[in-house]
Amino acid sequence: MKTLLLLTLLAGTATMEDLQALGSQSAWSELLERAEDVPAAKRTDEWRALVTKAATAVVQADDSRAAALSARYPFLAASSAFSKLHGSASVSALEKCLGDEKLRDALTECVATFRKTSPKPDALAAAAKVIRKQWNPAAPVELYADAAAGSKELCADAGLQESVLAALELPRDERRAKVGRTVAFETCSSAMAAPLKAAMVHASTYLLGNACESLRAKKALTELQDELCRDEGR
């Protein structure tokens, strides 16, 4: 039956009935290969739902196909099930990429490739944790910043808070220090209040340089801290 159906499809334009028949046989890869043979005018919500079901099943079996299917069918982004699988696949690809010893700058190159997958907040946070396994705490701060910008719930993530505090321990003009200030004093100001207060007890010169002005504006400096800040020209 399956062979006969495939031979029939090869002979001409596919119909929704043809795709449904493939779906009933769980022939998901074959369905995706023929999905675009359905005339554009007949690609209804039912067609998109069937393609989404097929794509999700295919990626569950082989997550390396997630990126290509996402690019081929942009509407898949509306599916929470597919998006979750796509996110997991992109994080796995990032982890594999970071282990490629042939790359001159694995962190920069691999993160750039990962970003092309248009990752959602959960995937960004997961990718940040993968980077933290091999690099210093400040290294994933930009991924954490984007994750928090998309989902404020991630501001409470311990990994994010560690990364932000580490970024604030960098020279003020460094890119990651600037990102850290944005997360600490804008995006996640409420969640970062307690960790910052603790860090300021024995603040380094760099932390003072990054935190003094914003904490003074919030009236969150002790008298001693305010004096230390002024000694640093802040």
N, C-alpha and C positions, 0 to 999 in steps of 0.2 A: 504493500500500500504506500509506504513512504517513498520507495523508489519510483513508483508510478507517478506520485504527486510531484516529485522533483523533476521528472522528465516533462511533465505537463507544464510546469512553471518555466522551464527552459525554452519552451516553444513560443512564449509570448508574454504580454503584460500580465502582471499578477493582479489579483483581486483581493478584497478583504477576506473573502471566503477561503482563498488559497492560504493566506497568512494564518487565518484562524485554524485551518487544518494542520498547518505546520506547528502551531502553538499547541494544539491538542495532542501532538506527538512529542512535545517538548523538544522539537527541533529548532532550538533558539538561534543557533548560529546561522542556519539556513534561512530562518525567518528574517534575520537582520540583513542578510545578503540580498533578499528579494523585496525588502520593505519599500525601497525607493522606486521599485517597478510599478507600484500603485500610482496611478496618475495623481498629480498634485491636487487637483480639484476634489479628489476623493480621500484625501488624507485628513480624516475627521478626528475628533477627540478619541473615538474608539480606536483609530489607527495609532494615535500617539500613545494611548494606554497600552496597546499590545506591544508596540516597540519598546516602551519603557519596561514592561514585564520581561521581555526577551533580553534586553540589555542588562537588567539587574541579574537575571539568571546566568548570563554569560560571564559577567564580572565576578559573581560568586565562585565560579569555577576557575576563572583565570583573571586575576586582578590586573595583569599587565595590559589588558585591553581597555581598561577604564578611560584612559586619556583620549585614545582615538575615538571611542564611542561618544564621549562627551563633546568632542569637537565636531563630530559628524551630526549629532543630534542635540543641539543646544537646549531643547526643551527638557532634556533629562535632568537639568539642574533643578527643576521644579519638584522632582521626586526626592523625598527625604531618604528613602531607602537607597536609591542609587547614589545620592550625594554622599551618604555615609560611607558606602563602599568605595566611591571615588576618592574620598578624603583619606581613607585607610590605605588605599593603593598608592596615592601620591606620597604619603609619609613613608611607606615601605620603599618606594623608589628613591626617596631622598636618602634614607639610611644606607641603601645599597650604593648610591652615588658617592656618599661621603667616604666610603671604604675603597674607592677607586684610587689606587696609588699613582696612576698615570696622570691624574689631574694636577696642574701646577698650584691652583688655589681652590681646593675642593669646597671649602665653605662658601665662598662667593659664587662659584659656578653652580654648585648643586642647589643652593637656595634660589638662585635666579631661575633655574629650571623648574623647581618646585612652585614658585610663584606663578608660573605660566599656566598652572592648573586651576587658577582662581580659587584657592582653598578657602573654605569657610572657617569661622573662628575656632571650632574644635580641632580642625586639622592643623591650623596655625599653631595652636598651643601644643598639640602632639608633636609637631615638627620641632618646636622650640625645645621640648624635653629630649628629643633625639640628639639635637646639637649639644645640649648641656652634658650629655654622657661623654663627649670627647673634647669639648672646649670649656673655657672659663665661664662663670655665671653671666657675665655681661654679653657674651657672644650672641645669644638668641633674643636680646631685648627688643629688636625691631619686629621680630615675629610676634612676640608677646604684645607689643604695642598695637599691632594690627588686629590681633585676636581680641584684645580688650575693647578696641574701638568698635568692633562688631558685636561684642557681647560683654556688657559690663559685669556679668556674673563671674567672668574669668579674673576680675580684679582681685578676688579673694584667693586665687591660686597661689600656693606657696612658692612654686617655681617662678612665677611672674614676679612676686615680691622680692625674691632673692636676686633675680636678674636686674630689676630696677635699682635696688640698693647697690649692686655691683657697678652698674653704669654710672651711678652718682659718685662713685669712688674714682672716676676717670677725670682727666683734665677737662675743665668746663667747655673748651672749644671742640672737643672730640664729638663726632657724630652721635655715638651711642650715649654720651652724656646728655646731649640735647634731647634725644628720644626719651631717656630716663626721666628728665625733668617734665616732659610733656605728660608722661604716664603718672608720675608721682604727684604732680600738682594740678593736673587738669583731668585727664581721663579717669584716673583711679584715686583721686584725692582722698576720698573718705576711707577707702580700704587701706591706703598707704599711710594713714595718719599714725597708727600705733607702731608699725615697724620703723617708721622714720623717727618717731620720738625716742625709741629705744636706741637707734643707731646714733642719734645726736648726743647721747650721754658722753661718749668718748669720740667725738667726731674728728675725722682726719681733715687735713687742709683742703683736699679735693671735695670732700663732702660739704664742708662749709661753703666752698665756692659755688657749689651747685644748689645748695638748699637755703642759704641764709635769706636771700631776698624774698623768696616765696613764703618761707616760714614767718618772717617778720611781718609781711603783709597780712598773714592769717593770725598774727599775735600769738604764735605758737613757740616763740623762743623764750627760754628762761633768761634772767638777767645776765648770768654768766655766759650763756651761749651768745647773747646779743653782743657782749663785749668781745668775745672771741671772733665773732663775725666782723666786727668793726676793725679789729686788729688785722684781719685778712683783707680789709678794704671792701667789705661787703656789708 
